[in-house]
């Protein structure tokens, strides 16, 4: 089974999501960054994943579900989520951010 991780830019007005392919101890970019809410990052990720037939359908669904979780967590601005809170919630992902 393939292994993937997310690279996330946690910004005040956007969250940017990219997916990386993990091969052994090496990480290779699989997608570019897709920004939410500036663009429909979820739909862009789906299109990008659908263009890669070597990724099985169940993994695509899992990656899109995780992207949804990240976007929903970022959107919950009423709790003013910081990048450190996001790292605590998703410790398996790679974060960079400005707050």
MOPAC internal coordinates of N, CA, C and O (Angstrom, degrees):
PM7 1SCF
backbone

  N    0.0000 0     0.00 0     0.00 0    0    0    0
  C    1.4552 1     0.00 0     0.00 0    1    0    0
  C    1.5334 1   109.30 1     0.00 0    2    1    0
  O    1.2310 1   121.04 1   -42.33 1    3    2    1
  N    1.3117 1   115.62 1   137.67 1    3    2    1
  C    1.4700 1   121.49 1   179.67 1    5    3    2
  C    1.5331 1   109.64 1   -69.38 1    6    5    3
  O    1.2310 1   120.69 1   -26.31 1    7    6    5
  N    1.3154 1   116.29 1   153.69 1    7    6    5
  C    1.4562 1   120.67 1   176.41 1    9    7    6
  C    1.5235 1   108.77 1  -120.85 1   10    9    7
  O    1.2310 1   121.32 1   -43.62 1   11   10    9
  N    1.3248 1   115.09 1   136.38 1   11   10    9
  C    1.4574 1   121.83 1  -177.91 1   13   11   10
  C    1.5154 1   109.66 1  -133.55 1   14   13   11
  O    1.2310 1   120.89 1   -21.50 1   15   14   13
  N    1.3189 1   115.91 1   158.50 1   15   14   13
  C    1.4508 1   121.11 1   172.09 1   17   15   14
  C    1.5249 1   108.07 1  -140.52 1   18   17   15
  O    1.2310 1   121.39 1   -15.22 1   19   18   17
  N    1.3116 1   114.94 1   164.78 1   19   18   17
  C    1.4550 1   120.58 1   177.72 1   21   19   18
  C    1.5126 1   110.03 1  -104.07 1   22   21   19
  O    1.2310 1   121.15 1   -36.53 1   23   22   21
  N    1.3237 1   115.40 1   143.47 1   23   22   21
  C    1.4632 1   123.06 1   171.06 1   25   23   22
  C    1.5250 1   104.42 1  -114.23 1   26   25   23
  O    1.2310 1   120.54 1   -56.45 1   27   26   25
  N    1.3345 1   116.57 1   123.55 1   27   26   25
  C    1.4625 1   121.06 1  -170.44 1   29   27   26
  C    1.5201 1   111.00 1  -127.22 1   30   29   27
  O    1.2310 1   121.03 1   -51.17 1   31   30   29
  N    1.3331 1   115.64 1   128.83 1   31   30   29
  C    1.4725 1   121.96 1   170.78 1   33   31   30
  C    1.5227 1   106.56 1   -98.50 1   34   33   31
  O    1.2310 1   120.49 1   -64.55 1   35   34   33
  N    1.3078 1   116.67 1   115.45 1   35   34   33
  C    1.4652 1   123.88 1  -175.63 1   37   35   34
  C    1.5219 1   107.74 1  -100.37 1   38   37   35
  O    1.2310 1   119.99 1   -79.91 1   39   38   37
  N    1.3185 1   117.62 1   100.09 1   39   38   37
  C    1.4531 1   123.03 1  -175.12 1   41   39   38
  C    1.5166 1   110.73 1  -115.15 1   42   41   39
  O    1.2310 1   120.47 1   -12.90 1   43   42   41
  N    1.3263 1   116.70 1   167.10 1   43   42   41
  C    1.4597 1   120.23 1  -179.28 1   45   43   42
  C    1.5222 1   112.94 1   -64.68 1   46   45   43
  O    1.2310 1   120.28 1   137.08 1   47   46   45
  N    1.3231 1   117.07 1   -42.92 1   47   46   45
  C    1.4670 1   120.69 1  -173.69 1   49   47   46
  C    1.5190 1   114.06 1  -106.86 1   50   49   47
  O    1.2310 1   119.89 1   175.32 1   51   50   49
  N    1.3137 1   117.82 1    -4.68 1   51   50   49
  C    1.4674 1   122.51 1  -179.56 1   53   51   50
  C    1.5171 1   109.32 1  -151.05 1   54   53   51
  O    1.2310 1   121.80 1   -22.13 1   55   54   53
  N    1.3157 1   114.17 1   157.87 1   55   54   53
  C    1.4567 1   120.44 1   164.56 1   57   55   54
  C    1.5229 1   105.46 1  -123.61 1   58   57   55
  O    1.2310 1   120.50 1   -45.84 1   59   58   57
  N    1.3250 1   116.65 1   134.16 1   59   58   57
  C    1.4602 1   121.26 1  -179.62 1   61   59   58
  C    1.5228 1   108.30 1  -114.37 1   62   61   59
  O    1.2310 1   121.45 1   -46.40 1   63   62   61
  N    1.3321 1   114.84 1   133.60 1   63   62   61
  C    1.4616 1   120.72 1  -175.43 1   65   63   62
  C    1.5231 1   109.26 1  -123.35 1   66   65   63
  O    1.2310 1   121.08 1   -49.65 1   67   66   65
  N    1.3291 1   115.53 1   130.35 1   67   66   65
  C    1.4577 1   122.04 1   172.13 1   69   67   66
  C    1.5226 1   107.27 1  -130.54 1   70   69   67
  O    1.2310 1   120.86 1   -27.26 1   71   70   69
  N    1.3144 1   115.96 1   152.74 1   71   70   69
  C    1.4627 1   120.79 1   177.78 1   73   71   70
  C    1.5222 1   108.12 1  -112.68 1   74   73   71
  O    1.2310 1   121.50 1   -44.81 1   75   74   73
  N    1.3361 1   114.74 1   135.19 1   75   74   73
  C    1.4529 1   122.05 1   177.48 1   77   75   74
  C    1.5246 1   109.05 1  -113.97 1   78   77   75
  O    1.2310 1   120.73 1   -31.99 1   79   78   77
  N    1.3191 1   116.21 1   148.01 1   79   78   77
  C    1.4598 1   123.30 1   176.62 1   81   79   78
  C    1.5309 1   107.50 1   -96.50 1   82   81   79
  O    1.2310 1   120.68 1   -52.96 1   83   82   81
  N    1.3090 1   116.30 1   127.04 1   83   82   81
  C    1.4610 1   121.61 1  -179.57 1   85   83   82
  C    1.5266 1   108.62 1  -101.18 1   86   85   83
  O    1.2310 1   121.11 1   -58.94 1   87   86   85
  N    1.3303 1   115.48 1   121.06 1   87   86   85
  C    1.4636 1   121.32 1   178.40 1   89   87   86
  C    1.5220 1   106.81 1  -125.24 1   90   89   87
  O    1.2310 1   120.84 1   -73.44 1   91   90   89
  N    1.3078 1   116.01 1   106.56 1   91   90   89
  C    1.4623 1   120.24 1  -174.76 1   93   91   90
  C    1.5186 1   109.29 1    62.86 1   94   93   91
  O    1.2310 1   120.38 1    58.10 1   95   94   93
  N    1.3297 1   116.87 1  -121.90 1   95   94   93
  C    1.4678 1   120.64 1   177.75 1   97   95   94
  C    1.5204 1   111.82 1   -99.80 1   98   97   95
  O    1.2310 1   120.58 1  -174.86 1   99   98   97
  N    1.3279 1   116.51 1     5.14 1   99   98   97
  C    1.4605 1   121.44 1  -178.62 1  101   99   98
  C    1.5221 1   111.01 1   -99.72 1  102  101   99
  O    1.2310 1   121.33 1   -35.26 1  103  102  101
  N    1.3204 1   115.05 1   144.74 1  103  102  101
  C    1.4643 1   121.76 1   177.74 1  105  103  102
  C    1.5222 1   107.61 1  -119.85 1  106  105  103
  O    1.2310 1   120.91 1   -53.41 1  107  106  105
  N    1.3266 1   115.87 1   126.59 1  107  106  105
  C    1.4664 1   121.76 1   177.93 1  109  107  106
  C    1.5148 1   109.24 1  -119.44 1  110  109  107
  O    1.2310 1   119.84 1   -44.07 1  111  110  109
  N    1.3230 1   117.91 1   135.93 1  111  110  109
  C    1.4643 1   119.64 1   177.36 1  113  111  110
  C    1.5364 1   110.21 1   -61.79 1  114  113  111
  O    1.2310 1   120.76 1   -48.02 1  115  114  113
  N    1.3266 1   116.16 1   131.98 1  115  114  113
  C    1.4544 1   121.78 1   176.35 1  117  115  114
  C    1.5296 1   110.60 1  -101.15 1  118  117  115
  O    1.2310 1   121.08 1   142.48 1  119  118  117
  N    1.3336 1   115.54 1   -37.52 1  119  118  117
  C    1.4690 1   120.82 1   179.13 1  121  119  118
  C    1.5205 1   109.17 1  -131.28 1  122  121  119
  O    1.2310 1   121.02 1   -16.13 1  123  122  121
  N    1.3104 1   115.66 1   163.87 1  123  122  121
  C    1.4617 1   119.89 1   169.21 1  125  123  122
  C    1.5274 1   107.51 1   -80.73 1  126  125  123
  O    1.2310 1   120.57 1    -1.09 1  127  126  125
  N    1.3291 1   116.51 1   178.91 1  127  126  125
  C    1.4614 1   120.30 1   176.79 1  129  127  126
  C    1.5237 1   109.89 1   -77.60 1  130  129  127
  O    1.2310 1   121.32 1   -41.93 1  131  130  129
  N    1.3244 1   115.08 1   138.07 1  131  130  129
  C    1.4575 1   122.12 1   173.85 1  133  131  130
  C    1.5219 1   107.63 1  -119.28 1  134  133  131
  O    1.2310 1   120.71 1   -49.79 1  135  134  133
  N    1.3299 1   116.25 1   130.21 1  135  134  133
  C    1.4704 1   121.90 1  -172.02 1  137  135  134
  C    1.5232 1   111.93 1  -100.02 1  138  137  135
  O    1.2310 1   121.43 1   -43.24 1  139  138  137
  N    1.3381 1   114.86 1   136.76 1  139  138  137
  C    1.4561 1   123.60 1   172.98 1  141  139  138
  C    1.5201 1   106.80 1  -119.88 1  142  141  139
  O    1.2310 1   116.98 1   -42.38 1  143  142  141
  N    1.2947 1   123.36 1   137.62 1  143  142  141
  C    1.4594 1   128.76 1    -0.40 1  145  143  142
  C    1.5323 1   113.23 1   -91.36 1  146  145  143
  O    1.2310 1   119.73 1  -174.30 1  147  146  145
  N    1.3220 1   118.12 1     5.70 1  147  146  145
  C    1.4743 1   120.56 1  -179.42 1  149  147  146
  C    1.5260 1   110.52 1   -52.90 1  150  149  147
  O    1.2310 1   120.24 1   137.47 1  151  150  149
  N    1.3233 1   117.14 1   -42.53 1  151  150  149
  C    1.4660 1   123.12 1   175.94 1  153  151  150
  C    1.5209 1   107.32 1  -130.38 1  154  153  151
  O    1.2310 1   120.48 1    -7.52 1  155  154  153
  N    1.3129 1   116.68 1   172.48 1  155  154  153
  C    1.4602 1   120.02 1   176.14 1  157  155  154
  C    1.5269 1   108.13 1   -84.77 1  158  157  155
  O    1.2310 1   121.40 1   -96.33 1  159  158  157
  N    1.3220 1   114.93 1    83.67 1  159  158  157
  C    1.4637 1   121.03 1  -175.03 1  161  159  158
  C    1.5255 1   111.71 1   -58.24 1  162  161  159
  O    1.2310 1   120.00 1   142.11 1  163  162  161
  N    1.3217 1   117.61 1   -37.89 1  163  162  161
  C    1.4601 1   120.65 1  -178.45 1  165  163  162
  C    1.5251 1   110.13 1   -63.02 1  166  165  163
  O    1.2310 1   120.64 1   132.22 1  167  166  165
  N    1.3213 1   116.38 1   -47.78 1  167  166  165
  C    1.4705 1   120.86 1  -179.09 1  169  167  166
  C    1.5345 1   110.84 1   -64.74 1  170  169  167
  O    1.2310 1   120.40 1   141.37 1  171  170  169
  N    1.3315 1   116.85 1   -38.63 1  171  170  169
  C    1.4649 1   120.41 1   177.78 1  173  171  170
  C    1.5363 1   111.07 1   -65.30 1  174  173  171
  O    1.2310 1   120.59 1   138.90 1  175  174  173
  N    1.3372 1   116.48 1   -41.10 1  175  174  173
  C    1.4656 1   119.80 1   176.87 1  177  175  174
  C    1.5282 1   110.63 1   -62.95 1  178  177  175
  O    1.2310 1   120.24 1   136.94 1  179  178  177
  N    1.3229 1   117.14 1   -43.06 1  179  178  177
  C    1.4625 1   121.15 1   179.16 1  181  179  178
  C    1.5288 1   110.46 1   -59.30 1  182  181  179
  O    1.2310 1   120.33 1   132.78 1  183  182  181
  N    1.3146 1   116.98 1   -47.22 1  183  182  181
  C    1.4656 1   120.96 1   179.35 1  185  183  182
  C    1.5269 1   110.53 1   -60.20 1  186  185  183
  O    1.2310 1   120.73 1   135.97 1  187  186  185
  N    1.3271 1   116.20 1   -44.03 1  187  186  185
  C    1.4689 1   120.81 1  -179.73 1  189  187  186
  C    1.5344 1   110.92 1   -63.83 1  190  189  187
  O    1.2310 1   120.27 1   135.28 1  191  190  189
  N    1.3285 1   117.09 1   -44.72 1  191  190  189
  C    1.4672 1   120.27 1   179.66 1  193  191  190
  C    1.5255 1   111.30 1   -66.36 1  194  193  191
  O    1.2310 1   120.44 1   141.63 1  195  194  193
  N    1.3294 1   116.76 1   -38.37 1  195  194  193
  C    1.4696 1   120.56 1   178.73 1  197  195  194
  C    1.5247 1   111.84 1   -63.95 1  198  197  195
  O    1.2310 1   120.08 1   156.81 1  199  198  197
  N    1.3249 1   117.46 1   -23.19 1  199  198  197
  C    1.4677 1   120.90 1   179.43 1  201  199  198
  C    1.5327 1   112.12 1   -81.40 1  202  201  199
  O    1.2310 1   120.51 1   179.55 1  203  202  201
  N    1.3275 1   116.63 1    -0.45 1  203  202  201
  C    1.4657 1   121.19 1  -178.32 1  205  203  202
  C    1.5340 1   108.66 1  -116.85 1  206  205  203
  O    1.2310 1   120.32 1   -92.48 1  207  206  205
  N    1.3369 1   116.99 1    87.52 1  207  206  205
  C    1.4678 1   120.45 1  -174.37 1  209  207  206
  C    1.5277 1   114.34 1   -65.18 1  210  209  207
  O    1.2310 1   119.76 1   164.05 1  211  210  209
  N    1.3055 1   118.07 1   -15.95 1  211  210  209
  C    1.4569 1   121.39 1   179.79 1  213  211  210
  C    1.5300 1   113.34 1   -77.78 1  214  213  211
  O    1.2310 1   120.44 1   171.40 1  215  214  213
  N    1.3470 1   116.77 1    -8.60 1  215  214  213
  C    1.4734 1   120.30 1   175.05 1  217  215  214
  C    1.5215 1   106.86 1   -93.01 1  218  217  215
  O    1.2310 1   120.43 1   -54.41 1  219  218  217
  N    1.3358 1   116.78 1   125.59 1  219  218  217
  C    1.4628 1   119.29 1  -176.95 1  221  219  218
  C    1.5340 1   110.54 1   -70.22 1  222  221  219
  O    1.2310 1   121.60 1   -24.18 1  223  222  221
  N    1.3162 1   114.53 1   155.82 1  223  222  221
  C    1.4641 1   121.75 1  -175.14 1  225  223  222
  C    1.5321 1   112.19 1   -58.26 1  226  225  223
  O    1.2310 1   120.08 1   139.06 1  227  226  225
  N    1.3226 1   117.44 1   -40.94 1  227  226  225
  C    1.4722 1   119.99 1  -178.71 1  229  227  226
  C    1.5303 1   111.12 1   -64.88 1  230  229  227
  O    1.2310 1   120.21 1   145.04 1  231  230  229
  N    1.3297 1   117.21 1   -34.96 1  231  230  229
  C    1.4663 1   119.72 1   177.46 1  233  231  230
  C    1.5222 1   110.83 1   -70.30 1  234  233  231
  O    1.2310 1   120.20 1   141.19 1  235  234  233
  N    1.3309 1   117.22 1   -38.81 1  235  234  233
  C    1.4609 1   120.35 1   176.68 1  237  235  234
  C    1.5232 1   110.31 1   -59.56 1  238  237  235
  O    1.2310 1   120.77 1   135.01 1  239  238  237
  N    1.3180 1   116.13 1   -44.99 1  239  238  237
  C    1.4656 1   120.62 1   179.76 1  241  239  238
  C    1.5195 1   110.39 1   -62.65 1  242  241  239
  O    1.2310 1   120.73 1   135.98 1  243  242  241
  N    1.3246 1   116.22 1   -44.02 1  243  242  241
  C    1.4651 1   120.64 1   179.10 1  245  243  242
  C    1.5359 1   111.57 1   -61.24 1  246  245  243
  O    1.2310 1   120.44 1   136.12 1  247  246  245
  N    1.3269 1   116.76 1   -43.88 1  247  246  245
  C    1.4656 1   120.61 1   179.61 1  249  247  246
  C    1.5303 1   110.93 1   -64.77 1  250  249  247
  O    1.2310 1   120.00 1   138.50 1  251  250  249
  N    1.3191 1   117.60 1   -41.50 1  251  250  249
  C    1.4718 1   120.50 1   178.98 1  253  251  250
  C    1.5265 1   111.12 1   -67.39 1  254  253  251
  O    1.2310 1   120.14 1   143.60 1  255  254  253
  N    1.3370 1   117.33 1   -36.40 1  255  254  253
  C    1.4702 1   119.96 1   176.55 1  257  255  254
  C    1.5283 1   110.95 1   -64.81 1  258  257  255
  O    1.2310 1   120.53 1   140.06 1  259  258  257
  N    1.3234 1   116.60 1   -39.94 1  259  258  257
  C    1.4728 1   120.02 1   177.58 1  261  259  258
  C    1.5301 1   110.60 1   -66.34 1  262  261  259
  O    1.2310 1   120.51 1   140.57 1  263  262  261
  N    1.3283 1   116.63 1   -39.43 1  263  262  261
  C    1.4705 1   119.83 1   176.71 1  265  263  262
  C    1.5250 1   110.19 1   -60.67 1  266  265  263
  O    1.2310 1   120.26 1   139.74 1  267  266  265
  N    1.3321 1   117.11 1   -40.26 1  267  266  265
  C    1.4659 1   121.58 1   177.29 1  269  267  266
  C    1.5291 1   110.51 1   -61.37 1  270  269  267
  O    1.2310 1   120.35 1   136.32 1  271  270  269
  N    1.3242 1   116.93 1   -43.68 1  271  270  269
  C    1.4714 1   120.83 1   178.29 1  273  271  270
  C    1.5262 1   111.00 1   -59.71 1  274  273  271
  O    1.2310 1   120.73 1   135.73 1  275  274  273
  N    1.3219 1   116.20 1   -44.27 1  275  274  273
  C    1.4676 1   120.62 1  -179.39 1  277  275  274
  C    1.5279 1   110.18 1   -63.07 1  278  277  275
  O    1.2310 1   120.56 1   131.95 1  279  278  277
  N    1.3229 1   116.53 1   -48.05 1  279  278  277
  C    1.4720 1   120.87 1  -179.85 1  281  279  278
  C    1.5246 1   110.65 1   -60.98 1  282  281  279
  O    1.2310 1   120.42 1   134.51 1  283  282  281
  N    1.3262 1   116.81 1   -45.49 1  283  282  281
  C    1.4693 1   119.79 1  -179.76 1  285  283  282
  C    1.5230 1   111.66 1   -62.96 1  286  285  283
  O    1.2310 1   120.58 1   140.35 1  287  286  285
  N    1.3343 1   116.50 1   -39.65 1  287  286  285
  C    1.4650 1   120.08 1   178.48 1  289  287  286
  C    1.5246 1   110.08 1   -64.48 1  290  289  287
  O    1.2310 1   120.08 1   137.02 1  291  290  289
  N    1.3267 1   117.44 1   -42.98 1  291  290  289
  C    1.4660 1   121.24 1   178.53 1  293  291  290
  C    1.5256 1   110.96 1   -64.08 1  294  293  291
  O    1.2310 1   120.38 1   139.68 1  295  294  293
  N    1.3385 1   116.88 1   -40.32 1  295  294  293
  C    1.4699 1   121.16 1  -177.43 1  297  295  294
  C    1.5220 1   112.45 1   -67.11 1  298  297  295
  O    1.2310 1   120.04 1   159.79 1  299  298  297
  N    1.3076 1   117.53 1   -20.21 1  299  298  297
  C    1.4647 1   120.90 1  -178.06 1  301  299  298
  C    1.5312 1   109.21 1   -75.47 1  302  301  299
  O    1.2310 1   121.36 1  -119.70 1  303  302  301
  N    1.3314 1   115.00 1    60.30 1  303  302  301
  C    1.4597 1   121.69 1  -176.61 1  305  303  302
  C    1.5256 1   112.32 1   -68.77 1  306  305  303
  O    1.2310 1   120.04 1   162.57 1  307  306  305
  N    1.3271 1   117.52 1   -17.43 1  307  306  305
  C    1.4672 1   119.44 1   179.14 1  309  307  306
  C    1.5254 1   110.42 1   -58.79 1  310  309  307
  O    1.2310 1   121.05 1   154.06 1  311  310  309
  N    1.3188 1   115.60 1   -25.94 1  311  310  309
  C    1.4622 1   120.09 1   177.99 1  313  311  310
  C    1.5238 1   111.21 1   -99.21 1  314  313  311
  O    1.2310 1   120.64 1  -176.31 1  315  314  313
  N    1.3568 1   116.38 1     3.69 1  315  314  313
  C    1.4652 1   122.06 1   175.53 1  317  315  314
  C    1.5327 1   111.48 1    49.59 1  318  317  315
  O    1.2310 1   120.98 1  -118.11 1  319  318  317
  N    1.3063 1   115.73 1    61.89 1  319  318  317
  C    1.4623 1   121.57 1  -176.40 1  321  319  318
  C    1.5269 1   111.18 1   -66.73 1  322  321  319
  O    1.2310 1   121.03 1   -46.42 1  323  322  321
  N    1.3089 1   115.63 1   133.58 1  323  322  321
  C    1.4602 1   120.87 1   177.62 1  325  323  322
  C    1.5221 1   109.51 1  -100.65 1  326  325  323
  O    1.2310 1   120.89 1   -13.16 1  327  326  325
  N    1.3151 1   115.90 1   166.84 1  327  326  325
  C    1.4575 1   119.54 1   178.25 1  329  327  326
  C    1.5320 1   110.28 1   -62.33 1  330  329  327
  O    1.2310 1   119.62 1   146.13 1  331  330  329
  N    1.3255 1   118.33 1   -33.87 1  331  330  329
  C    1.4701 1   119.70 1   178.96 1  333  331  330
  C    1.5293 1   111.05 1   -68.92 1  334  333  331
  O    1.2310 1   119.95 1   144.33 1  335  334  333
  N    1.3335 1   117.69 1   -35.67 1  335  334  333
  C    1.4735 1   120.16 1   175.18 1  337  335  334
  C    1.5289 1   109.99 1   -65.26 1  338  337  335
  O    1.2310 1   120.55 1   140.59 1  339  338  337
  N    1.3187 1   116.55 1   -39.41 1  339  338  337
  C    1.4632 1   120.69 1   178.27 1  341  339  338
  C    1.5337 1   110.36 1   -64.28 1  342  341  339
  O    1.2310 1   120.39 1   138.70 1  343  342  341
  N    1.3294 1   116.85 1   -41.30 1  343  342  341
  C    1.4667 1   120.59 1   178.07 1  345  343  342
  C    1.5267 1   110.74 1   -63.20 1  346  345  343
  O    1.2310 1   120.55 1   142.44 1  347  346  345
  N    1.3246 1   116.55 1   -37.56 1  347  346  345
  C    1.4700 1   120.30 1   177.57 1  349  347  346
  C    1.5308 1   110.74 1   -65.08 1  350  349  347
  O    1.2310 1   120.68 1   139.62 1  351  350  349
  N    1.3295 1   116.30 1   -40.38 1  351  350  349
  C    1.4709 1   121.56 1  -178.00 1  353  351  350
  C    1.5335 1   111.31 1   -72.78 1  354  353  351
  O    1.2310 1   120.06 1   143.68 1  355  354  353
  N    1.3332 1   117.48 1   -36.32 1  355  354  353
  C    1.4664 1   122.52 1  -177.20 1  357  355  354
  C    1.5351 1   110.00 1  -125.82 1  358  357  355
  O    1.2310 1   119.82 1  -111.77 1  359  358  357
  N    1.3322 1   117.95 1    68.23 1  359  358  357
  C    1.4719 1   120.04 1  -173.40 1  361  359  358
  C    1.5313 1   114.06 1   -66.26 1  362  361  359
  O    1.2310 1   120.02 1   162.35 1  363  362  361
  N    1.3277 1   117.57 1   -17.65 1  363  362  361
  C    1.4626 1   120.25 1  -177.97 1  365  363  362
  C    1.5266 1   113.31 1   -82.40 1  366  365  363
  O    1.2310 1   120.10 1   174.54 1  367  366  365
  N    1.3397 1   117.40 1    -5.46 1  367  366  365
  C    1.4589 1   121.65 1  -176.97 1  369  367  366
  C    1.5165 1   111.27 1  -103.89 1  370  369  367
  O    1.2310 1   120.83 1   -16.15 1  371  370  369
  N    1.3425 1   116.01 1   163.85 1  371  370  369
  C    1.4622 1   122.96 1  -178.14 1  373  371  370
  C    1.5386 1   107.86 1  -101.70 1  374  373  371
  O    1.2310 1   120.55 1   -57.39 1  375  374  373
  N    1.3207 1   116.55 1   122.61 1  375  374  373
  C    1.4653 1   121.99 1  -176.14 1  377  375  374
  C    1.5233 1   112.30 1  -116.60 1  378  377  375
  O    1.2310 1   121.84 1   -33.42 1  379  378  377
  N    1.3183 1   114.09 1   146.58 1  379  378  377
  C    1.4610 1   122.81 1   165.70 1  381  379  378
  C    1.5108 1   104.71 1  -140.17 1  382  381  379
  O    1.2310 1   120.34 1   -30.07 1  383  382  381
  N    1.3218 1   116.95 1   149.93 1  383  382  381
  C    1.4685 1   116.72 1  -179.32 1  385  383  382
  C    1.4931 1   113.62 1  -173.22 1  386  385  383
  O    1.2310 1   122.12 1    -3.49 1  387  386  385
  N    1.3194 1   113.55 1   176.51 1  387  386  385
  C    1.4546 1   120.32 1  -174.18 1  389  387  386
  C    1.5164 1   113.39 1  -114.24 1  390  389  387
  O    1.2310 1   119.92 1  -176.31 1  391  390  389
  N    1.3321 1   117.76 1     3.69 1  391  390  389
  C    1.4786 1   116.70 1  -179.55 1  393  391  390
  C    1.4966 1   111.29 1  -132.45 1  394  393  391
  O    1.2310 1   120.10 1   180.00 1  395  394  393

